Amino acid sequence: MILLLTNTEELDKRIVELENELLAQSKRIKKLLKDNSKIITNSETYNVKYNKLSEQFNVIKDELDNLKAERNKRENKSLKMNAFLTNFKKTPSHLSDWNEQIWRLLVEKATVHRDKKITFFFKDGKIIIN
């Protein structure tokens, strides 16, 4: 289940594709700059071409950055899930007294209200008001 939720294979493939596209786009921009320095061209035509190439470069880079962020997010999620399972497996199946380690594994936070009620927010999304 963890592998299913944190798998980055498709992201990795797309990241490689985008990195190659970014490199190719960078080469096109460099070629345009080089050609412009050697050949006299209309500045308006050059600007249109340059702006178009730059815009395409930025679109590719933004998508690449987003995919890398998503990959990092999944990798971090995987580390957290594996750490949780490792710690959870170490705990006894029956609790006879207070166990702070289990408390930290299960409870995300608790909020004490002015009316002395406490709201417990569990890591699985459940909420209990006491």
C-alpha positions in Angstrom: 0.0 0.0 0.0 2.8 2.4 0.8 4.4 1.7 -2.5 1.2 2.4 -4.3 0.8 5.8 -2.5 4.4 6.8 -2.8 5.5 5.4 -6.2 7.4 7.9 -8.3 8.2 5.8 -11.4 5.9 7.8 -13.7 7.0 11.1 -12.2 10.6 10.1 -12.7 10.0 9.2 -16.4 8.2 12.5 -17.0 11.0 14.4 -15.1 13.6 12.9 -17.4 11.5 13.8 -20.5 11.1 17.4 -19.3 14.8 17.8 -18.4 15.6 16.7 -22.0 13.0 19.1 -23.4 14.4 21.9 -21.2 17.9 21.2 -22.5 16.7 21.2 -26.1 14.8 24.5 -25.5 17.9 26.0 -24.0 19.9 25.0 -27.1 17.3 26.6 -29.3 17.6 29.9 -27.3 21.4 29.8 -27.5 21.2 29.2 -31.2 18.9 32.1 -31.7 21.2 34.4 -29.7 24.2 33.2 -31.7 22.5 33.6 -35.0 21.3 37.1 -34.0 24.9 38.1 -33.3 26.1 37.0 -36.7 23.2 37.8 -39.0 21.5 41.2 -39.2 17.8 40.6 -38.5 14.8 42.7 -37.7 14.8 43.3 -34.0 11.0 42.9 -33.8 11.2 39.5 -35.5 14.1 38.5 -33.2 12.1 39.6 -30.1 9.0 37.7 -31.1 11.1 34.5 -31.6 13.1 35.0 -28.4 9.9 35.7 -26.3 8.2 32.6 -27.7 11.2 30.4 -26.9 11.6 31.9 -23.4 7.9 31.4 -22.7 8.1 27.8 -23.8 11.2 27.3 -21.6 9.4 28.8 -18.6 6.3 26.5 -19.1 8.6 23.4 -19.3 10.6 24.6 -16.2 7.4 25.3 -14.2 6.0 21.8 -14.9 9.4 20.2 -14.1 9.6 22.1 -10.8 6.1 21.0 -9.9 6.8 17.4 -10.7 10.0 17.5 -8.6 8.1 18.9 -5.7 5.5 16.2 -6.0 8.2 13.5 -6.1 9.8 15.0 -3.0 6.4 15.0 -1.3 5.9 11.4 -2.1 9.4 10.4 -1.0 8.8 12.2 2.4 5.4 10.5 2.8 7.1 7.2 2.2 9.7 7.9 4.8 7.1 9.0 7.3 4.8 5.9 6.6 7.7 3.5 7.0 8.8 5.1 10.2 5.3 4.9 11.6 5.0 1.3 10.7 8.4 0.4 12.1 7.5 2.1 15.4 4.0 0.6 15.4 5.3 -2.9 15.0 7.5 -2.4 18.1 4.5 -1.6 20.3 2.7 -4.3 22.3 -0.7 -5.4 21.0 -2.4 -4.7 24.4 -1.7 -1.6 26.4 -2.0 -1.9 30.2 -0.7 1.6 31.0 0.2 4.9 29.4 2.5 4.7 26.4 3.8 8.0 25.2 5.3 6.5 22.0 1.9 5.2 20.9 0.3 8.5 21.8 2.7 10.3 19.5 2.2 7.8 16.7 -1.6 8.1 16.8 -2.4 11.7 17.8 -1.6 14.6 15.6 -2.6 17.3 18.1 -5.0 18.1 20.9 -6.8 21.4 21.4 -8.0 22.5 24.9 -11.0 24.9 24.7 -12.0 27.6 27.1 -15.0 25.5 28.2 -12.4 22.8 29.3 -13.3 20.5 26.4 -10.5 18.8 24.6 -10.5 18.1 20.9 -8.2 15.2 19.8 -7.1 15.2 16.1 -5.8 11.7 15.1 -3.3 11.1 12.3 -5.9 9.0 10.5 -8.3 12.0 10.3 -10.6 11.1 13.1 -11.6 13.8 15.6 -12.8 13.2 19.2 -14.2 15.9 21.4 -14.1 15.1 25.1 
